[in-house]
Amino acid sequence: MTIRQITDAIERKAPLSLQEDYDNAGLQVGFPDTEVSGILTCLDITEEVIDEAAETGCNLILSHHPLLFSPLSCVSDRSWQQRCVVKALAKGIALYSAHTNLDNARGGVNFKIAEKIGLQKLEWLEKREGQDAGSGLIGELPQAEDAEAFIRMVKDLFGVEALRHTAAEGRKIRRVALCGGAGSFLMRNAICSKADCFITGEIHYHDFFEGEGMLLMELGHYESEQYTTQLLREMVLQEFPDARIRVAKTFTNPITWTK
């Protein structure tokens, strides 16, 4: 089993053509025809994640967020990205990212979030013309929930230290829109789709005024996409059930909270 075979399996479900113009998904370090000894999935690539891959005998890291968005002017120790590239090359570890192509694909990141919340009757919030792909999702809970109880459930489910949201005011939640990561650009779509609630990873302060009565919930970027590591593992095992693949234990969220 080669790196190319693994990445082809991912790209059959999340083609690189679905990524946004600013993105840099795909193989960033390594050689496609290298035999895979083990795979580590993660949200972010850090030096500690590369160390974990080496310690567990994995020579391929599948991440959601790309390590490199812009070309490097040199490869040295001047930044954490450069140090990661040097370490990966030194340890013979390939780096591959499935980012906005996985966000925009059917069965991708947003579908995993919707699955965790228990949404049904899923539709795209913003569908790509002529494609079964798009940004964000909207669906329904099996039954209407009290907003306060729904907020607590989501907070616990995603392990959010401090969940920012607009006032619940005793409302009921049934129709839920969502987008992992920085998804506030879809707020107007959620309003037009008559969502009772919109959930995403990041919301700007002034956007909280624009909900027009819709409950807004900001999970945190990392928290909203954390289950992507499980998704990547599932995608590989669907085609390679005997693959040696594990989810990284290294915690990479750079944001912390003081209680």
N, C-alpha and C positions, 0 to 999 in steps of 0.2 A: 504494500500500500504506500503510495507516494503522496507528497504534499499536493501535487497537481490533482490527484484523484479526490483528495479531501476537499480542496478548494472548489473543484468543479461541482462536487455534490452540493456545497453551500450555494454556489452561484446558479445552479439549476433552480433553486427555490428563491434566491434573492440576487438576480442578475445585476452586474455592475452598472448596467444601463439605467437602473432605477435610482442610482445615487444622485444627490444634488450637485450642482455645478461647483460649489465650493469644496466639495468633499474629496477625500483621497483614500477610498476603500481599496482593498485588494492586498496582494502580497507586497510587503515593504522591505523585508529582509529575508534572504534565503534563496534556494534554488528549487524550482518546481519538481524536479525529478528525484529529489532526495527521498530515501525511504524513511517512513515515519516510525519512530520508536515509541512515541507516546505524545498525547495532546493535552494541553492545559487551556481551559477557557477562562476568560476574565473580562471585566468591564474596561479596565485601563491597564496599559503596559507601564510598569515601573521597574526599577532595578531589582526591587524585592521580588516582584513577580517572576522576572527572569531567573533569579536565584532559586525560587521555588520550582520552576520548570526543570532546571539543571539537577536539583536535589532529588527530584522524583522521576528522572529519566525521560523527560518529555523534550523532544526537539522541535515541537511546533506549538506556538501559542496562537490561539484564536481569540481576538479581542473584539469588543464592540467599537470602542473609540480608537481611531487611528493614532499611532505614536507620532506620525509625521503628516502635517498638513501642508507645510511649505518645504522647498528644497533646503538642504543643509549647505552652508557655505564651507564648512569643514567638518571633519569627524574627529573630535578630540574629547576633552572633558569640560567644555565650557558651559554646557547645559545638560539637563537631565535627559533630553532626547538624544543628544550625542552620546552620552554615557551609556544609554540603553542600547544604542546601535552597536557600540564597541563591545559591550558585554555580550550581546546576542551573537555577534560574529565570533568572538573569542570562544564561546561555549557551544557553537554550532547549532544555535536555536533560530528557527525561522519565525517571522512575525507576520501575521495576516489579520486584517480587520474587515469586518462586515458592519458597516455603519449605516448611513442613510438608505442604502439599498435594502438593508434588513428592516429599517424603520418603515419603508414604503411598500414592502412586499406582503402579499397575503400570507398569513401564518407567521408574520414577523413579530417585531418587538411589541407593537401595540396590541396584537392579538394575545400575546402572553400576558400583558397587563390586564386585558379584558377577561381572560380566563381566570386569573387570580381573583378578580373582583366578583366574578360570577355573572357577567353580562351575556345576554342572549340577543338574537336578531341583529347581528352586527352589520353595520354599513360604514362605508368610507365617509369621513367628514369632508374631505376634499379629494375627489376622485380624479385620477389622471385620465385625460381624454383618450378613449380607445383602448385603455388598458385595465386589467384587473389589478390595479395598484393605486396607492394614494397616500395622503397624509392624515393621520388621526382616525379615530373610529367613534361611532356612536352606537349604543345598544341599550338594552333594557334589563333591569333587575327582574328576577322572577316575580317579585311583588314589591309594592311601594314600601320604603323604609323611612322611619323618622330620621330627619337630617342629623340630629345629634348622635344617634346610634350608628348611622352610616359613617360619619366622620371618625368616630372611635374605632370602628371596624377597619377602615382604610388605614388609619394611623398605626394600629397594631399589626396589620397584615404586611405593611411595608417597613415596619420598624422605624418610624419617623420620630425623631427626638422632639421636634417642635414643628407641628403642622400649621402652616399659615392658611387661613381661610376667611371668607366673608361670613357675615352673621347667619346663623342657621334659622333663627326666628320661628322655630316650631314647624317648619315646612316639611313636605314629603318629597322623597327622592325616588324616582322610578327610571327616568330616561337620563342616561349618563354618557357624556362625551369625554374623550381622553386623548392625550398625546404624550408619549414619553419624552423626557428631556426638555428642551426649551420650546414649548409648544404654544405659547400665548398668541402666536400669529394666527391660530385657528379659533380664537375666541368668538369672532363674528360668525364663523361657520356654525359653531355650537349654538349660538343664540338663534340663528336662522333655522336650525334643525330642532328648535324647541326643546333643548336639553334642560333638565332640572339642575344639572350639576356639570361642571367642567373640571377635569383633573389633569394636571400636567406637572412637570418638574420645576419650571421656573416661570414666575409671573412678575412683571415690572410693577412697581408701586402704583403708578397711575392707572394701570390696567384694572386694578381692583375696583375702580370706580365705574368701569364700563360693562359690568356684568348684566345690567338691566334685569335685576331680580334673580338671576341664576346664581346658584352657590358655586363659588370658585375655591379650588383647593390646590395648594402648592406643596408637593411632596418633597421637593429637592431633586436635583438632576440625578445624582447617584441613586437615590432611593427609588425613583420612578423606573429606572432601567436595570436595576440590580438582577432581575430574573433573566436577563439576556444571556447570562452565563449558562443557565439551565437550558435555554432555548438552543444555543449553539451546540451543546452536548447532545440534545435530542436530535437535532438535524443530522449530525454525523452518524449517530447510532442507527438512524432509520435506514441508511444505506450501507453502513459498515458495523453491524451489530457486535462484532468481535473486536472493535477498535479499543485500544487502551486509552481512555480519555477521562479526565477528572476536572472538576471545577476548582479554581484557585481558592485557597484558604486565606491568602494575603488580602487584607482589607485596604482598599485604595482610595476611599473617599477623602479628598483633601480638606473637607470642611468638617469642623467639629463644633460642639455646642457646650457652653458653660451653663450649668443649671443653677 
